[in-house]
Amino acid sequence: MSNPFAHLVEPLDPQKPEHKFFNLTKLGDPRYARLPFSIRVLLESAVRNCDGFLVKGSDVESILNWHHTQTQSVEVPFKPARVILQDFTGVPAVVDFAAMRDAVKKLGGDPEQINPICPADLVIDHSIQVDFNRKSDSLQKNQDLEFDRNRERFQFLKWGSKAFRNMRIIPPGSGIVHQVNLEYLARVVFQQDGLYYPDSLVGTDSHTTMIDGLGVLGWGVGGIEAEAVMLGQPISMVLPEVIGYRLEGTPNTFITSTDIVLTITKHLRQVGVVGKFVEFFGPGVAQLSIADRATIANMCPEYGATAAFFPVDHVSMQYLEQTGRDPEKLSFITDYLKAVGMFRDYSNESQDPEFTQVVGMDLSSVVPCCSGPKRPQDRVAVSDMKSDFEACLGAKQGFKGFQVAPERHLDSVPFQYNGADYSLSHGSVVIAAITSCTNTSNPSVMLGAGLLAKKAIECGLSVKPYIKTSLSPGSGVVTYYLKESGVMDYLFQLGFEVVGYGCMTCIGNSGPLPDPVVEALTKGDLVASGILSGNRNFEGRVHPNTRANYLASPPLVIAYAIAGTVRIDFEKEPVGLNRDGKEVFLRDIWPTREEIQSVERKFVIPAMFKEVYEKIENVNERWNDLVAPSDKLYTWDPKSTYIKSPPFFDGLTRELKTPQSITDAYVLLNFGDSVTTDHISPAGNIARNSPAARHLTDRGLTPREFNSYGSRRGNDAVMARGTFANIRLLNKFLGKQAPKTVYLPTEETMDIYDAAERYQQEGHPLLVLAGKEYGSGSSRDWAAKGPFLLGIKAVLAESYERIHRSNLVGMGIIPLEYLPGDTAEGLELTGKERYTVVIPPQLTPRMLVDIKLDTGKVFQVLMRFDTDVELTYFHHGGILNYMIRKMADQ
């Protein structure tokens, strides 16, 4: 079918008739000018991709009619312009693409047809950790260890970079995915196949939203959705409400962008924006640099929104110029966005669209702050930090409590480190990390940290040597301007030397603490602190030995490191003593906004960005020297415990099979409400008593070599064994938290994988019973792939998290839903029955089907295939199977 909106296509420049665009203003519809700018991006994609099947004319109307449909849970398709991945989530995607090539060849097709149709960039940034610090060679040592641990994964990714077209892989040591995206990968406007259209993306990391700060609409999705987009398929999304966030006023001279974002995060958590877009507007936006806006957009997952959009304006264009983008492209970006009504003037109120709700903030009201001790939304003013921590110390165990007995609040444990005597107490800082793309992408806070370090050194201040300090920039540009401006040496003297280019401490890759520190913390059962410029501080995430973790701006990270404790009131107490023994207060060494801006104007220049990014794909010598296979089909190593050909496509034929009923299925797991993807998907370290550990031990590995589930996402044998392995899993069959279940034929309690394996050996299909919000939390591909490998054919739940339901469909698992008013309890289901799900030969979206129990009970449920497209995927056994057959026929 031809595109019904083809009449909207016209040249952007009459002198260049070959370059065209869909001119949405020619729709002649007054509703368009009232749409939020973020919704206009969705509309343009639907108009441009309308084919009557994947994207229908009715979808365009639903988006255009957003003012009415926004509250009606209307699902629409969205085809982003590109996909971005990091290595933990990217490896399984490349594994699937390699296995799809094998499958296409087996079906007699051309395996080289399997390539990303939609451009994909993969940045390797999740593998490096802070094993070494406070040494001039820490960077090299950490990078060497990263390569030694991950050589096999890196070899596989390097093969993928050569074997697949339309896939670019940025080597380790280059930076953090979202900062590289902001400074280098973002197009803002695409020019492809003779068309101009808005840059947009989905990424396999929740902080993909950082790019929204540049006016590029993007958010995080699971691996299955990302693979679907890479294969040219749209993602299905509920048309969101859009909260307009009005900024006004000017920040005071001592405020950082981190203070602003932590304040906004707390506010939007209170407003309630889960599942919604937030779009910023108002005169205050013009006061913020793109780096400031990107910091705010980066923490979008922490305040719960899907996207945090800053439409493109003149400041966006200045940033593109500053970061060395092609001048010729800059001109057509502005011309295109103005032509389609997507270029913003924040001072012009007549451009303000209509929002679902408007909230806002006066930037002049922001005060210096941190967030913690366990959640990003728990903002604490720096002036209240000491009293807040001491209140948390004695408060009941929870997000703001550690339940330490009052008589223990002043406990202190002495220890020796490098021959000197020290002591630790509650609140002592043991980790101080300038880390994460959230802040290292922002020259103002990084230079602010450098200037503060300079003043601190000049005053004779220092950081105690046992504190694990580190600096892990998000790109080489940061190192460049820190050196050029002369502040790097001062950072180094305080212990903040560059330890690597990657996420590091922000994702828990903080490395080990010194043994004497750990022994003292353990002996005293102390609530020690980590202070980091990251975006997440959940308990146990940063380091097992730091129970209180605070998010802060890079200058504050240094300030608390110098103080050595979070139990300090900087307004009343000195941060330290100078060489003469006189008190030095934080206000004495804190740089003003004007000082920082002066240095930034002088030293953050386009030439730096050009020099760094021109060689980004070749700068890592070990990557360059890494030998990878050159064949178009990957040669799988049967001995590998990292990379393995998945069995998703075993037995796949060209011919479709008629859907069969699920007969006499056993229930593998019986859940209540709010089972999250963290409960389902393998994550974290591999427990020594787990099925995955036994599997690795059988292959000759020692516990030291187990690594994490994240690093082994390319091996289905490990991941299947780690599915539902969360120690907090509450299975009704057991009545307590444990990663186990009951094997019903014999009533034995065993590991979930072992039970599933025995069921499969005996030919029994499996079901999962669940309550409300099954699959809530972050979108994780293995939360659907893992259950598929365990032999689970369907899930019966009261309700689903939207993306997880979509992922189940993508893997060929049937999402069944109780009818309104029905529950497992109401139907008197114990889970020990045998279930037959009657699947008729002719299926329609959202049809009712019968479930028959071996007890004779029959009840109806809703089969949650919500669209014809989802039914097509199901008939093929999943979206990847659908694409394999499609490619094999070409």
LINVEN-V177453 format. One record per residue. D_LAST is the distance of its C-alpha to the last C-alpha in whole Angstrom. Layout:
# LINVEN-V177453
<<D_LAST> <D_LAST>>
This chain:
# LINVEN-V177453
<<18> <20> <22> <26> <27> <26> <30> <31> <29> <31> <32> <34> <36> <37> <37> <34> <32> <28> <29> <29> <29> <29> <33> <34> <37> <36> <36> <39> <40> <43> <41> <39> <42> <43> <40> <40> <38> <36> <35> <34> <32> <30> <30> <29> <26> <26> <26> <24> <21> <22> <19> <21> <19> <19> <22> <24> <27> <29> <28> <29> <33> <33> <33> <35> <38> <38> <42> <42> <38> <39> <41> <39> <37> <34> <30> <28> <25> <25> <22> <24> <23> <23> <24> <27> <28> <31> <30> <32> <29> <26> <27> <25> <22> <21> <22> <19> <17> <18> <18> <14> <13> <15> <14> <10> <12> <14> <12> <10> <7> <8> <10> <11> <8> <11> <13> <15> <14> <18> <20> <22> <25> <27> <31> <33> <36> <37> <38> <41> <44> <48> <49> <52> <54> <57> <56> <55> <53> <51> <48> <47> <48> <46> <43> <44> <44> <41> <39> <41> <40> <36> <36> <33> <31> <31> <30> <27> <27> <27> <24> <22> <23> <22> <19> <17> <17> <19> <21> <25> <27> <31> <33> <36> <39> <38> <38> <38> <34> <36> <38> <36> <33> <36> <38> <35> <31> <32> <31> <33> <31> <27> <27> <23> <21> <24> <25> <28> <28> <30> <29> <28> <27> <27> <28> <29> <32> <35> <37> <34> <36> <38> <36> <37> <40> <38> <37> <33> <33> <31> <32> <31> <29> <28> <25> <23> <23> <23> <19> <18> <19> <18> <14> <15> <17> <20> <23> <26> <29> <33> <34> <37> <40> <41> <45> <46> <48> <51> <52> <55> <58> <58> <58> <61> <62> <61> <58> <55> <51> <51> <54> <53> <49> <51> <53> <50> <49> <52> <52> <49> <49> <52> <50> <47> <44> <42> <38> <39> <39> <42> <42> <45> <47> <51> <53> <53> <49> <50> <53> <50> <48> <44> <45> <47> <45> <42> <44> <45> <41> <41> <43> <41> <40> <44> <45> <42> <40> <36> <37> <40> <39> <41> <40> <40> <43> <45> <46> <42> <42> <45> <43> <40> <43> <45> <41> <41> <38> <37> <40> <37> <35> <38> <39> <36> <35> <39> <38> <35> <36> <40> <38> <36> <39> <38> <41> <43> <47> <49> <52> <51> <52> <51> <47> <47> <45> <46> <45> <45> <48> <50> <52> <53> <55> <57> <57> <60> <61> <59> <60> <60> <58> <56> <54> <55> <56> <53> <50> <49> <51> <54> <56> <59> <61> <62> <66> <65> <63> <66> <68> <64> <63> <67> <66> <63> <65> <67> <65> <63> <60> <57> <55> <58> <61> <61> <64> <67> <70> <72> <75> <72> <71> <73> <72> <71> <70> <72> <70> <70> <67> <67> <71> <72> <72> <70> <70> <67> <68> <66> <64> <64> <61> <59> <56> <55> <52> <51> <47> <44> <42> <44> <47> <46> <44> <47> <49> <52> <52> <52> <54> <57> <56> <57> <60> <61> <61> <63> <66> <66> <66> <69> <71> <71> <68> <66> <64> <65> <63> <62> <60> <56> <55> <52> <50> <46> <45> <42> <41> <43> <44> <47> <48> <49> <51> <53> <54> <54> <56> <59> <58> <56> <59> <61> <58> <58> <62> <61> <58> <55> <54> <50> <49> <45> <42> <40> <41> <44> <46> <45> <42> <45> <44> <48> <49> <52> <56> <59> <60> <64> <62> <60> <63> <65> <63> <63> <67> <67> <64> <64> <62> <60> <58> <55> <55> <51> <50> <47> <45> <46> <49> <48> <51> <50> <47> <49> <51> <52> <56> <56> <56> <57> <54> <54> <52> <54> <53> <53> <57> <58> <56> <59> <62> <61> <61> <64> <66> <64> <64> <63> <66> <68> <69> <68> <70> <73> <73> <72> <69> <71> <74> <74> <76> <79> <79> <78> <76> <73> <71> <67> <68> <70> <67> <64> <62> <62> <59> <61> <61> <58> <56> <59> <57> <54> <54> <55> <53> <50> <48> <45> <46> <45> <42> <41> <42> <41> <37> <37> <37> <36> <33> <35> <38> <38> <39> <39> <35> <35> <37> <34> <32> <29> <26> <24> <21> <18> <18> <21> <24> <26> <29> <31> <34> <33> <34> <32> <29> <27> <24> <24> <24> <21> <19> <21> <20> <17> <15> <12> <15> <17> <21> <23> <25> <28> <32> <33> <36> <39> <38> <40> <41> <40> <41> <44> <44> <46> <45> <43> <41> <39> <36> <39> <40> <37> <35> <36> <38> <41> <43> <42> <46> <47> <48> <44> <42> <40> <43> <43> <40> <40> <44> <43> <41> <44> <43> <47> <47> <47> <44> <42> <41> <39> <37> <35> <35> <33> <31> <28> <30> <29> <32> <34> <33> <33> <36> <37> <36> <39> <41> <43> <47> <47> <45> <47> <46> <49> <49> <51> <53> <52> <50> <48> <45> <46> <45> <47> <45> <47> <47> <50> <51> <50> <49> <47> <44> <41> <39> <41> <41> <38> <37> <40> <39> <35> <37> <39> <36> <37> <34> <36> <36> <38> <40> <41> <43> <43> <40> <38> <36> <38> <38> <36> <32> <31> <28> <30> <32> <29> <27> <31> <31> <28> <29> <33> <31> <32> <30> <32> <34> <37> <39> <41> <39> <36> <35> <33> <30> <31> <30> <27> <26> <27> <25> <22> <23> <23> <27> <29> <31> <34> <37> <41> <42> <44> <48> <46> <46> <47> <50> <51> <49> <51> <48> <49> <46> <47> <46> <43> <40> <38> <36> <35> <31> <31> <28> <27> <27> <28> <28> <32> <33> <36> <36> <39> <40> <42> <44> <46> <49> <48> <48> <45> <44> <41> <38> <36> <32> <31> <27> <28> <25> <23> <20> <22> <22> <18> <18> <21> <20> <17> <20> <19> <17> <16> <15> <13> <11> <10> <9> <7> <5> <6> <4> <0>>
